[in-house]
Amino acid sequence: MERARVLLLDAAPGALLDRELERLLGHGLDVTLNLRRVADRGTARAVWGDRIGLTDFDPFDESSLLAETVRDGLGYDAVKSRAGVPPRAAYLAETTGTAPARRLRVVGRAGAGTDHVDLAAAARHGVAVTHTPGSTLTAGEHGR
């Protein structure tokens, strides 16, 4: 069975990044990390480059987000954001269509709220939307 592919749109801060990546890999996921908001990209590449995929793009630019999500026709099973990157209707339609090998099935947010997602479009395209309220507060406490 193929491993589920996950695109981390923005990284957990500091040492939490390592914990997050270890947990995702521990669940057998195929992880790609967007380096755009990683403070020390060189260290992230050195430590994780042989275990996960790495990319660098602006996830708030809708065309860049779509291009990365369907790059090489692969697609992702899930995307995860901390900052509330807004998956809109066109993005959800493209990432769940026939073009990518993997249809987007989950949009997750590490934080409160799902109002950044076009929930009606997500429902139409069979994409689950999840969030973890309080996780960014916890992240800040662990980062001290």
N, C-alpha and C positions, 0 to 999 in steps of 0.2 A: 504494500500500500504506500502510495506517495505521501510525503509529509505535507501538511498544510502550510501554505506560504503566507507570511505575515509581513506587512510593510509598516515599520515604525516611522510615522511622519515627523515626529519631533521627540528627541531623546529625554529620558529622565535626567535630572540634574546630578552632577557629581558622581559619587560612589554608587548612587542608586542605579545608574546605567548598567554597571556590571551585574548587580543583583537582578535587574529586570531581564537582561540578556541571558544570564544563567538559567533563570526560571523558564523563560520561553524555550530555550534549547533543551532544558530538562523535560519539557512536555513533548519533545520530538518535533518542534516546529522548524520550518525553514524560514529564517529571519533575514530581512533586509533592513538596514538602519540608514535613515537619512541623516547625513552628517551636518546638515545646514545649521542646526542649533547646538552642536556639540562644541563645548569650550576648547577641548584639546583634541583636535581631529587626528593629529599625528599619533598620539598615544592610542586613540580608539582604533586606528588602522593597524598599528603594531600588535595590539592585544587581541583584536577581534577579526582582523582581515582574513584570516584563514578559516574562520568558523562560521562567518555570516557574510551576506552580501552587503555591500556598501554603495551608497549613492549620495548625491548632493544636489538638491534642487529646492526651490521655494514652494512649499506646499500650499501657500496662500494664493499662488498664481494658478488659476484653474487649468490653464492649458498645460503647464508644467506638471501639475498633479496628475492629470489624465495621462499625459505622455509617459510618465514614470510607471503608473499603475498598469498600463498595457504594453510597456516596452517589450519588444521582441515577441509580442503575442502571448506572453506567458500569463499575465494577470496575477492577482492575489486573491486568496480566500478571505483575508481580513486586512483592514487598515486600522491603526491605532494612533490616537493623537492625545497630547496633553493640552495643547493650546486651543483646541476647538476648531481645527481646520474644517471649513464648511463644504461637505459633499453635497453638491446641488443636483438637481434633476438630470441635467445633461451628463454629468459625471456618472451618476448611478446607472443611467441607461447604457452608457458605453461600457462600463466595467462589468455589467451583468449580461451583456449581449453575447453574440456568437463569436466576436472577434478574439477575445482573450481565451486561452486554453482553460484558465481558472476563472470562474465567475466570482465576483465579490459577493460574500455571504454575510459578513459582519463588519460594522463600523463601531469601533470602541473608543471611548474617551476615558482617560485617566483624569477624572475630575467630575464636577457636578454639571448636570444639564445635558440636554440633547437638542436644544433649540438651534444649534449651529447646523444641524442636518435637515435636509428636506425630508421630513418624516413621511409625508404622503407618497413621495416618489420612492423612498426606501421600501415602503409597504408594497407599492405596485410592483417593484422589481424583486421582492422576496429577500430584502436585506434586513437583517436584524440590527438594531441600534442599541448599544449598551453603554453604561457609564458607571463609574465607581466614585460616588461622592465621598469627599474626605481624603482621597488618595493624594492629592497635591498638598494638602495640609500635612499629612504624614510624611510626604517626601521632604518638605521643608524642615520638619523636625529632625529627620534622620540626617539631613545634609549639614547640620550644625557641627 
